[in-house]
Amino acid sequence: MRLKKTPSSPKVTSSREVSIPETLIRTAILVGLTLAFASVFRFWQPAIKLAQRIAGTSAWQELYSLFHIESGLGREQLILTGIMIACFLLALAVQTVGLLVFERIRKSRV
């Protein structure tokens, strides 16, 4: 006895497909936002102090031992990596909110 397979319908999570040029523009905006946020840590004194305060916490010191970092250069590289990851996540959040606002504006005009 053979059972018939029912064709599974693909679930659509987005209302429309994103084109390649739009993806490239979104990527460029994400990189630009990340670099803009990273430049804040270079030129704005309160952000520099915040990064130093976070790097001095016991949790951050645990990262040094977790990754077996013993040199000053390794510590600086880990701090820079942490700053870049934080800037990327912030840029991703800003871009996501911007896209949601843009989509809402687009839907209200239709």
N, C-alpha and C positions, 0 to 999 in steps of 0.2 A: 504494500500500500504506500503510495507516494502522497506526501502532503504538498500542497501548493504553497509556494513562497509568495507572500504579499510584498509587493515592491515598497521599500521603505522610502518615505518622502524626506528629503533633506530639510532640516530645520533651519529656518532663516532667522539669524539673530539681528541682522541689520536690514534696514529698509531699502538700502541701495548699495551697489558696489562702489568701492573707492578706486578711482583711476590711478594709473602709474604717475602721471604728473602731479596729481593731488598728494599721493604718497610721498613723492620727492619733496614737495613743498612742505608737507608736515614734518618730514625728517629734518629739513634745513631749519625750520622754525624751532624744532626741539633742540638741535645742536646750538643754534644761536641763543636760545634762552638759557641753556646749560652754561655756555661760556659767559653770558651776561651775569648770571648768578655767581659763577666762579670768580669773576672779576671783582665782585663785591668783597670777597674774602681777601683780595689783594690790596684794595684801596680804601676800604671803610674800616676805621679803627675799631668800632664796637664788634664787627664781625670777626676781626682778627682776635680780639680778646675772648670772644665766645669759643672760637676754635681752640685757643690755648686752654681755656677752662675745661672743655670737653676732653682734650688730649691729656689732661692731668687727672682725670677721674680714675678710680680703681678699675672700673669696667674696661676702660681703654687700655690700662696697663695689663689687664688680663689678655687682651688681644695680642700684645707684644709677646707674651709667653706662649700663647696658643699657636702663633705663627713662627715661633722661634726667632724673633727679631732681637738682635743684640747690639747692632750698630746704630749710630746716630743717623746715618743715611737711610737705613731701613725704617727707622721710626718716622723720619720725614716723609718717606714714600708712603707709609701707611696713613699718615695724617692727610697727605694730598689725595690719596685714593678715597678716604672717607669723605673729604670735602667734595670731590667730584661726584661720588655716588649720591650724596645728599643734594647737590645742585641738580643732578639729573632727575632725581625723584621729585624735587620741587618743580622743575621745568615740566615734567610729565603731568603733574597735577594741574599746573597752570594751563597747559595746553588742553587737557581733558575738559576742564571747566570752560575754556574758551570755545572749544568745539561744541559743547552742549549749549552754550549761549547762542552761538552762531546757528546751530540747528533749530533752536527754538525761534529765533528771529526769522529764519527761512520758512518755517512752517506757518508762522503768523501772517506772512505776506501772501501765502497761497490761498 
